[in-house]
Amino acid sequence: MNLFYILGFLLILLTGGIVVYLLTARSYESADSVANSYDEWTEDGILEFYWGEHIHLGHYGSPPESKGFIAAKYDFVHEMVRWGGLDQLPAGTTLIDVGCGIGGSSRILAKDYGFDVVGVTISPQQVKRAQELTPEGVSAKFKVDDAMALSFPDASFDVVWSVEAGPHMPDKAVFARELLRVLKPGGILVVADWNQRDDRTVPLNFWEKPVMKQLLDQWSHPAFSSIEGFAELLTETGLVEGEVVTADWTQETLPSWIDSIWQGIVKPKGLILFGFSGLIKSLREVPTLLLMRLAFGAGLCRFGMFRAIRADATPLSTAETEVASTASLK
């Protein structure tokens, strides 16, 4: 009988947890909802404690090998530099890190490669923390900016770099155009992103639809693009020289999801630093992390890499782009 009551209590607890998880989703509403979410995650310090300065996935090699969670994140930056051909560029190369978080990648790009980096994020708290973490003499500056309407003039940077920012963008075509607009002719665009399988060819099935809805709702994502779809949007700007090069790094980054949960076990100091409320906040993210692992492992999601060279062309205004797009349909 006691076992029956215990199982009943656990079932009620589990049901209650699921209800709370669903009711407290952080759905995308506007750019402000994204900024507010990142402000909260940055202010409480929990994400930085467990994920380090690099709020992105790690690279575990091909095939993946066992390595530390934080080390894999550093390796990711260096692998992305090599994949993009940025290691061939001279010191002093100007680079914008779009969606820079608290500046982990920006600092590596400045310190290890000598690039002159500007990191932008929509979160004021992330900018504040990035500035605190950046020592004097490191050529990395940070500012609040909106990736959907970057405040920089056309052709401002030699390199445009962006990691895992795309899912927060409500209009992927505008995002693609802004990335290329601020890139100098002949400059290099390198993007790494979470992507959905191209559902134009294989529609989402009965279990994929609710999983995808949670991946969007829980972390303020309006939509995921597909690798094929975003490559097409980059090409359609008319600002790409040649073809957009893509790659799939799903397997190389896949261990990150379970490793991120494992951090809560191997770093018990977090219980002391953040107390019971911190424990609840951390546990609340576990279902989403598990859903991410399921989605990327089962092929619903893919980790996409994109590389493009900016053509020597004048970017169209938004109005001109709409006119050109309409004309192409006639």
C-alpha positions in Angstrom: 0.0 0.0 0.0 2.8 2.4 0.9 4.4 1.7 -2.5 1.0 2.5 -4.2 0.9 5.9 -2.4 4.5 6.7 -3.3 3.9 5.9 -7.0 0.7 7.9 -7.0 2.5 10.9 -5.4 5.3 10.6 -8.0 2.7 10.5 -10.8 1.0 13.6 -9.5 4.4 15.3 -9.2 5.4 14.4 -12.7 2.0 15.5 -14.1 2.2 18.8 -12.2 5.7 19.4 -13.5 4.6 18.8 -17.1 1.7 21.2 -16.7 4.0 23.9 -15.2 6.6 23.3 -18.0 3.9 23.8 -20.7 2.2 26.8 -19.0 5.5 28.7 -18.4 6.8 28.5 -22.0 8.7 31.5 -23.1 7.1 31.9 -26.5 8.4 34.4 -29.1 6.3 37.6 -29.1 8.7 40.2 -30.3 12.4 41.2 -30.2 11.7 42.4 -26.7 10.7 38.9 -25.5 14.0 37.5 -26.8 15.9 40.3 -25.1 14.1 39.8 -21.8 14.8 36.1 -21.9 18.5 36.6 -22.4 18.6 39.4 -19.8 17.1 37.0 -17.2 19.4 34.1 -18.1 22.4 36.5 -17.9 21.4 38.2 -14.7 20.9 35.0 -12.6 24.3 33.6 -13.9 23.1 30.0 -14.1 23.6 29.6 -17.8 27.1 31.0 -17.7 28.0 28.8 -14.7 27.0 25.6 -16.4 27.7 26.5 -20.1 30.7 28.8 -19.7 31.4 32.0 -21.7 30.4 30.2 -24.9 26.6 29.9 -25.0 26.6 27.6 -28.0 27.2 23.9 -28.7 30.6 22.2 -28.7 32.5 20.4 -31.5 33.4 16.8 -30.6 35.2 15.8 -33.8 34.2 13.6 -36.6 33.5 11.0 -35.5 32.7 12.5 -32.1 35.1 11.7 -29.3 34.9 12.2 -25.6 36.0 15.6 -24.4 35.1 18.2 -21.8 32.0 20.3 -22.4 33.8 23.6 -22.1 36.8 22.4 -24.2 34.4 21.3 -26.9 33.0 24.8 -27.1 36.4 26.3 -27.6 37.1 23.7 -30.2 33.9 24.7 -32.0 35.1 28.2 -32.5 38.5 27.1 -33.9 36.8 24.5 -36.2 34.4 27.1 -37.5 37.3 29.5 -38.2 39.1 26.8 -40.2 36.0 25.7 -42.0 35.2 29.2 -43.0 38.8 29.9 -44.2 39.2 32.7 -41.6 42.5 31.3 -40.4 44.0 32.6 -43.7 43.0 36.2 -42.9 45.5 38.8 -41.4 45.4 40.4 -38.0 43.3 43.5 -38.0 40.6 41.9 -40.1 37.3 43.5 -39.1 34.6 41.1 -37.9 31.1 41.4 -36.6 29.7 38.7 -34.3 26.0 38.8 -34.7 24.2 37.3 -31.7 27.5 37.4 -29.6 26.0 36.4 -26.3 28.4 37.3 -23.5 31.3 37.4 -26.0 33.0 34.1 -25.7 33.6 33.6 -29.4 34.3 37.3 -29.9 37.2 37.1 -27.4 38.7 34.1 -29.0 38.5 35.7 -32.4 40.2 38.8 -31.1 42.9 37.1 -28.9 43.8 34.1 -31.0 43.4 35.5 -34.5 44.0 39.2 -34.0 40.7 40.2 -35.5 39.1 43.6 -34.7 35.8 42.4 -33.4 32.4 44.0 -32.7 29.9 41.8 -31.0 26.2 42.6 -31.1 23.3 41.2 -29.2 19.8 42.4 -28.5 20.3 41.8 -24.7 21.6 44.8 -22.7 22.6 42.4 -19.9 24.6 40.3 -22.2 26.5 43.4 -23.5 27.2 44.4 -19.9 28.5 40.9 -19.0 30.6 40.7 -22.2 32.3 44.0 -21.3 33.0 42.7 -17.8 34.6 39.5 -19.1 36.8 41.2 -21.7 40.2 42.2 -20.5 42.0 45.4 -21.6 44.0 45.0 -24.7 41.6 42.5 -26.3 40.2 44.1 -29.5 36.5 43.1 -28.9 33.8 45.7 -28.3 30.1 45.0 -27.7 26.9 46.9 -28.3 23.2 46.4 -28.2 21.8 46.0 -31.7 19.0 44.2 -33.6 20.1 41.7 -36.2 17.0 42.4 -38.1 18.1 46.0 -38.6 21.8 46.3 -37.9 22.9 49.9 -37.2 26.1 49.7 -39.3 26.4 51.1 -42.8 26.6 48.9 -45.9 29.9 47.1 -46.4 31.3 47.7 -42.9 33.1 44.4 -42.1 35.6 42.0 -43.7 33.8 39.1 -42.0 30.3 38.5 -40.7 30.1 35.7 -38.1 27.0 34.3 -36.4 26.4 31.3 -34.2 22.9 29.9 -33.3 21.2 33.3 -33.6 18.9 32.5 -36.6 16.1 30.7 -34.7 15.3 34.0 -32.9 14.8 35.9 -36.2 11.1 36.2 -37.3 11.9 36.9 -40.9 14.8 34.8 -42.2 15.0 36.6 -45.5 15.5 40.0 -43.7 18.1 38.3 -41.5 20.0 36.9 -44.5 20.0 40.3 -46.2 21.3 42.1 -43.1 24.1 39.7 -42.7 25.3 40.3 -46.2 24.5 44.0 -46.3 27.1 44.9 -43.7 29.7 42.6 -45.3 32.3 44.2 -47.6 32.5 43.0 -51.3 34.8 40.0 -51.3 34.2 39.5 -47.5 33.3 36.2 -45.9 30.0 35.3 -44.2 30.2 32.3 -41.8 27.1 31.2 -40.0 26.4 28.2 -37.7 22.8 27.5 -36.8 20.1 25.2 -35.5 17.9 24.1 -38.4 14.8 22.1 -39.0 14.6 19.3 -41.6 13.4 20.7 -44.9 9.7 20.0 -44.6 9.0 21.1 -48.1 10.2 17.6 -49.2 9.2 15.6 -46.1 6.4 17.1 -44.0 6.6 16.9 -40.2 4.9 13.8 -38.9 2.6 13.2 -35.9 5.3 13.3 -33.2 7.6 15.9 -34.9 5.0 18.7 -34.9 4.5 18.8 -31.1 8.2 18.4 -30.4 9.0 21.2 -32.8 6.4 23.4 -31.2 8.1 23.0 -27.8 11.5 23.7 -29.2 10.1 27.0 -30.5 8.0 27.9 -27.6 10.4 27.2 -24.7 13.3 29.3 -25.8 11.7 32.3 -27.7 12.1 31.0 -31.2 9.6 32.1 -33.9 10.9 29.5 -36.4 13.8 27.3 -37.5 14.9 27.5 -41.1 16.1 24.5 -43.0 19.7 24.4 -44.3 18.4 24.3 -47.8 15.9 27.1 -47.2 18.4 29.5 -45.6 21.0 28.9 -48.3 18.4 29.8 -50.8 17.5 33.0 -48.9 21.2 34.1 -48.9 21.4 33.5 -52.6 18.2 35.4 -53.3 19.6 38.6 -51.8 21.7 38.9 -55.0 24.7 39.7 -52.8 26.4 36.3 -53.0 29.3 35.6 -55.3 29.1 32.1 -56.6 27.3 29.5 -54.5 26.6 29.3 -50.8 28.6 26.5 -49.2 26.8 24.4 -46.6 27.6 21.6 -44.3 25.8 19.5 -41.6 27.6 19.4 -38.2 24.8 17.5 -36.4 27.0 14.5 -35.4 29.9 16.7 -34.4 27.8 18.8 -32.0 25.3 16.1 -30.9 27.0 15.2 -27.6 26.5 18.7 -26.4 22.9 18.2 -25.3 23.5 15.4 -22.8 26.8 17.0 -21.7 24.8 20.2 -20.9 22.6 18.2 -18.6 25.5 16.4 -17.1 27.0 19.7 -16.0 24.3 19.9 -13.3 25.7 16.7 -11.8 29.4 17.3 -12.1 29.1 20.9 -10.8 27.3 20.5 -7.4 28.6 23.9 -6.4 25.7 25.3 -8.4 23.4 24.2 -5.6 25.2 26.3 -3.1 25.6 29.4 -5.4 22.0 29.5 -6.7 20.1 27.7 -4.0 16.7 25.9 -4.4 15.3 28.5 -6.9 18.4 27.9 -9.1 17.8 24.2 -8.9 14.2 24.6 -10.0 15.3 26.9 -12.9 17.9 24.4 -14.0 15.6 21.4 -13.8 13.1 23.3 -15.8 15.4 23.3 -18.9 16.1 19.6 -18.8 13.0 18.6 -20.8 13.9 21.1 -23.6 17.5 19.8 -23.7 16.2 16.3 -24.0 13.8 17.3 -26.7 16.7 18.9 -28.5 18.7 15.7 -28.3 15.8 13.8 -29.6 15.2 16.2 -32.5 18.8 16.4 -33.6 19.4 12.7 -33.1 16.3 11.6 -35.0 16.7 14.0 -38.0 14.0 16.5 -37.2 16.7 19.1 -36.7 20.1 19.6 -38.2 23.1 21.7 -37.3 23.8 23.8 -40.4 26.9 25.6 -41.5 26.9 28.3 -44.1 29.7 30.1 -45.9 29.3 32.8 -48.6 31.4 35.4 -50.3 29.9 38.9 -50.7 29.5 39.9 -54.3 30.5 43.3 -55.6 26.9 44.5 -55.8 24.8 47.3 -54.3 22.2 46.0 -51.9 18.6 46.6 -52.7 16.4 48.6 -50.3 13.6 46.6 -48.6 11.1 48.2 -50.9 13.2 47.4 -54.0 13.5 43.8 -52.8 9.8 43.4 -52.5 9.3 44.9 -55.9 11.9 42.5 -57.4 10.4 39.6 -55.6 6.9 40.4 -56.9 8.2 40.8 -60.4 9.8 37.4 -60.4 6.5 35.8 -59.6 4.8 37.3 -62.7 
